[in-house]
Amino acid sequence: MKNGGGGLGVKICSFIVDKRNLFFLIYAILCIFSVIARGWVGVENDLAFYLPSDSETRRGLDLMEEQFVTYGSVKVMVANISYEQGLKIQKDIEAIDGVFSCDFDDKSAHYNNGSALFSITFDYDEKEEQCLVLLDQVKEYFSGYDSYISTTLGDIQAELIDKEMNVISVLVVIIVVVVLVLTSQAYAEVPVLLLTFGSAALVQMGTNFLFGTISFVSNSVTIVLQLALSVDYAVIFLNRYKEEKAKRDNREACIVALSKAIPEITGSSLTTMGGLIAMLFMQFGIGKDLGMVLIKAIILSLLSVFLLMPGIIMLFAGLMEKTQHKNFIPEIPFVGKFAYLTRYLIAPAFLVLIIFAQKISSGTPYVYGYSQITPPIINDVQIAENMQKETFTADNMMALVFPAGDYDKEKALISELENNKNVTSVTGLANTEALGGYTLTDKLTPRQFSELLNIDYEIAELVYAAYALNDSDYAKVVNGLVNYRVPLIDMFLYVYQEVNEGYVTLSDELMDKLSDANRMMNFGKKQLQGEEYSRILVYSSLPQESDDTFAFISELHDITEKYYDEDKIYVVGESVSQLDLKKCFARDNTVTSVISILAVLVVLLFTFKSAGMPVLLIAVIQGCIWINFSIPALQHDNLFFLGYLIVSSIQMGANIDYAIVIAGRYTELRGTRGKREAIIETMNVSFPTIITSGTMLAVAGMLIGNMTSDCAIYGIGKCLGRGTIISIFVTMFVLPQILLVGDKIIELTAFVMNKPLQTRQLSGIMRIDGFVRGKIDGNVTGVVNAVVRGNVSAFVDNAEVTMLDENEIAGAKGSEVSGQEGV
């Protein structure tokens, strides 16, 4: 290849093109590895897992996992059965080996309107595999009934969401193929792009194991968003190749196209990554998780375009020539003409609109849980939960954790909570009934203990003496045991231990009674009392999420602080988690907005070498974001907060590419044409790129937003699809007017980065296409498209210089400059 502009970049590109079989092999190995490694990726489905480590929910959950046992459980609603049938079912379930209890009675909480609700608890920690075995047995038992099962065991919800996203991915691929067929110039371009996307997507999924565990949001939407966000890169390279192919053979065209596309594509990707980087600074860890996964996806897409796509193009080069078709994307000169005619009307009107949009969007009804959102699709798990909520009253449960060791304080705390107007019931050791009307923590004398178990007083006295000695309470043994009181649960557990070790012998009847009591008490104690902390379960009539609920959480703290130190009290539950998410959002909202704007601003400053242009472009996209989130405010449509945090970052980072395409082309054309001609040509040339990329991202968002049962994913998809459509419309029908009106501002705020001018010394016959500053047998400053015969001593900026010989002069296009000054 004869190219006066050859250098290291061209040599690297030549290596990539010439060694394409090597890169085919590398990617084949990577894809095979990724298929295997995909199974190594863990998926976290709990939003609370991503709360900051210093949040009350996170600290409380960690403490509860350390101190208490949470047994596996499942709720089963059976419709259209009698109460007697319910009793039979209860006995059958309790007879299953491994089932600890099956709660069912004639109260409205368990039997209502011909439907029964069974609360089944297993005899194993919910983390043990045996719980899943028992769950399958329960499902099998109820398979013949009109039943609705809900449980936190297993990953049923995640599996259902995964199936939904697989369907969405297939539909997105179909849409992408249709869009590419309509926007391409040859049918063979479609497999070139799909092979590039597919390899990048597969490697992306396989390399997620590097993070160990990713969130269900990242696992669900990354591939679809990767395709939509990175499609520009492959399209830019392919368009460059087609331009170069018009004047070069396949190999040289591919090398030159790649050398030109790399800086252009890298610059485009930086704005997208700038928006994603903002997500890394969120307190709520799911933003950081999705940001890292998406940034990796963008980088892998870049590498796929730079390393793999050149070889694929060479492979399909001949086929692309044979399968050319007419251009289905029309020219749109009317858009540019409309922009010029309405520039003084649309630009100020948009300014007024975004001011109002900013104010309206600040009133968007954000929610922090799923209870107030109805997704477009209801899966089997949600159907079961909804049926149970509609038929039976479901109270809002919170766990209150505090220091263990003082049953009297615990009893007083429970008593005060039971009298609170917002509390329906409280469950703790201090109010759990045991035997004979006593609670588990009631303190009994030897006389009361002997009467409760119907044993001789002397035996009870001996047991109490042994307990006192074991507890190193020698004074009680010496001074008498008549008034010595021991909590019932502690005494029962001690007696059972002594019997097991052979120190105490009881009758068979009493032993059976003691064994049953020990099983029940041990079960309760493991759930409600740890080595250092105790917990009680508080059931409230308040909804999961409301101002009153959040106020009640604060009230719980105030009440508990009467009995225990403030820094040793934790309230845990869905409502507390949502309150913590609300606190995170207040901080993350500001951080993501500021960082995404600053990151994109830096990229644009270097791209346009102007202070005015970046401000105009960011104002346009930020205006689109405000308009996007004004719609749920006007519709009073509850929006899961995560949708705003993620979509605003993606919209700022990705949608601004559309504005950059138009602004960049307008700036380039404005150097040689008037405003009207420049804007008309800009919109004609920019439309295919914007409609290709924009359609894919908008369709991906809308499909995600309309075909998922998860409220977080639903909010992200809905806002992303709507926001992209708004961005496309504004960049096509508002941005041109803003560029025309702000033309003078852009010019006055332009600056040139200081860099050394490298003057090139050339002699002979050559073709020059681009900006030249210097001498061509005379001084020249301007854009040159000419064949030069003579001497050149000039700085050549973004221009291509091709040395020619005598035989090539006849085929060269353009005017000939020889021994004269010209521009």
Secondary structure, DSSP 8 states (H G I E B T S, - for coil): ---TT-SHHHHHHHHHHHTHHHHHHHHHHHHHHHHHHGGG-EEE--GGGGS-TTSHHHHHHHHHHHH---EEEEEEEEES--HHHHHHHHHHHHTSTTEEEEE--SSTTTEETTEEEEEEEEEEETTSTHHHHHHHHHHHHHTTS-EEEEESSTTHHHHHHHHHHHHHHHHHHHHHHHHHHHH-SBTTHHHHHHHHHHHHHHHHHHHGGGGSEEEHHHHHHHHHHHHHHHHHHHHHHHHHHHHHHTTS-HHHHHHHHHHHHHHHHHHHHHHHHHHHHHHTT-SSHHHHHHHHHHHHHHHHHHHIIIIIHHHHHHHHHHHHHHTB----S---HHHHHHHHHTHHHHHHHHHHHHHHHHHHHTT--EESSSTT---SS--HHHHHHHHHHHHS---EEEEEEEE-S-HHHHHHHHHHHHTSTTEEEEE-GGG-B-STT-BTT-EE-HHHHHHHHT--HHHHHHHHHHHHHHTT-HHHHHH-STT--EEHHHHHHHHHHHHHTTS----HHHHHHHHHHHHHHHHHHHHHB-SSEEEEEEEESS-SSSHHHHHHHHHHHHHHTTTS-GGG-EEESHHHHHHHHHHHHHHHHHHHHHHHHHHHHHHHHHHH-BSHHHHHHHHHHHHHHHHHHHHHHHHT--EEHHHHHHHHHHIIIIIHHHHHHHHHHHHHHHTTS-HHHHHHHHHHHHHHHHHHHHHHHHHHHHHHHHS-S-HHHHHHHHHHHHHHHHHHHHHHHTHHHHHHHTHHHHHHTB--------EEEEEEEEEEEEEEEEEESSEEEEEEEEEEEEEEEEEEEEEEEEE--GGGTTT--SEEE-SS---
